[in-house]
Structures are given as structure tokens and as C-alpha cells.
Amino acid sequence: MQPAEAAFSGTIADPNGAVIPGATLKLVNIAQQTIWNAVSDKQGLYSFPDLPVGHYDLTITANGFAPQKKTGINVDTDSAIRVDVVLAVGGNPTP
């Protein structure tokens, strides 16, 4: 039997809605401490296909923007999760 998998994707943008290409994303499976990396494309899109079910933390960084972390993201069987992220300009912490 094949393990259940899901997809996780979204868009990275600035506060004005302009997309951010080249943002670096690190997705960590909390239980297994497995790491996946991705980079947003020229449309600001990113994708993590074929993820095992579990709980994840997502860290996003981009030049000229404050890093942002999303924690406790639940990935369920055969789900397609979308997380769009708005990065704050500069080194200001994101609430």
C-alpha cells in the first residue's frame, strides 16, 4: 500500500500584492524533521508536491523582506493545501 500524500502550494507577494520571484521556502515535517526546499517562480508561485500526511512548519525568506514563519500546518490525505504569503518589506518582524 502506498503512503497517503498531499500537495502544498501558494503565492508569495509583497504588501502591495506584487509577486515575489526567488523567495526561498523551507518546509519541515515536525514529527520526522524531514525538510523540503522550494523557490518561488517568476509568478511568485511555489509548490511542494507529494508530501506525506503530517504537521509542518513553513519558513519563507526573500531579499529585502522580513522572514516569515507559518507553524502547525496540517497536511491530510489527498488534500491540496494553498497557503498564500505576504512578506513585509525590510527587516521588520511579521506579526
C-alpha positions in Angstrom: 0.0 0.0 0.0 1.3 3.4 -1.0 1.6 6.1 1.7 -1.0 8.9 1.6 0.2 12.1 0.0 -0.9 15.6 -0.5 0.1 18.8 -2.3 1.0 22.2 -0.7 1.3 25.3 -2.8 0.7 29.1 -2.9 1.9 32.5 -3.9 4.5 34.9 -2.3 3.7 38.6 -2.6 4.6 41.9 -1.1 2.1 44.1 0.9 1.0 45.8 -2.4 0.1 42.5 -4.0 3.2 42.3 -6.3 4.5 38.8 -6.6 8.0 38.0 -5.2 10.0 35.7 -7.5 13.0 33.9 -6.0 11.7 33.7 -2.4 13.2 30.7 -0.6 10.8 28.3 1.2 11.7 25.6 3.7 9.0 23.2 4.8 9.7 20.9 7.8 7.7 17.9 8.8 7.6 18.4 12.6 7.4 14.8 13.7 10.0 13.4 11.2 12.2 16.5 10.9 12.2 16.0 7.1 13.0 19.1 5.1 11.7 20.2 1.7 13.0 23.3 -0.1 11.5 25.3 -2.9 11.9 28.7 -4.6 9.1 30.8 -5.9 9.0 31.2 -9.7 8.6 34.4 -11.8 4.9 34.4 -11.0 5.6 34.2 -7.2 4.3 30.6 -7.2 5.7 27.7 -5.2 4.8 24.1 -4.8 5.6 21.1 -2.6 4.0 18.1 -4.4 3.7 14.6 -2.9 4.0 15.4 0.8 3.4 12.7 3.4 0.5 13.4 5.8 1.6 15.3 8.9 2.2 18.6 10.6 4.5 21.1 9.1 6.3 24.5 9.7 7.0 26.8 6.7 9.7 29.4 6.7 9.8 32.0 3.9 12.7 34.3 3.1 13.4 36.8 0.3 16.0 39.6 -0.2 14.7 42.9 1.0 11.8 41.3 3.0 11.3 40.2 6.6 11.3 36.4 7.0 8.0 34.8 7.9 7.2 31.5 9.6 3.9 29.7 9.4 3.6 26.9 12.0 1.3 23.9 12.7 0.1 23.5 9.1 -1.8 20.2 8.9 -1.5 18.1 5.7 -4.2 15.5 5.4 -4.6 12.5 3.0 -5.1 13.5 -0.6 -5.5 17.2 0.2 -4.4 20.2 -1.8 -3.5 22.9 0.6 -2.9 26.5 -0.5 -1.0 29.0 1.6 -0.5 32.4 0.1 2.0 34.6 2.0 2.5 38.3 2.1 6.0 39.3 3.2 6.7 42.6 4.9 9.3 44.9 3.4 12.6 45.3 5.2 13.7 43.7 8.4 10.5 44.4 10.4 9.2 41.3 12.2 5.9 39.9 10.8 3.1 39.6 13.3 
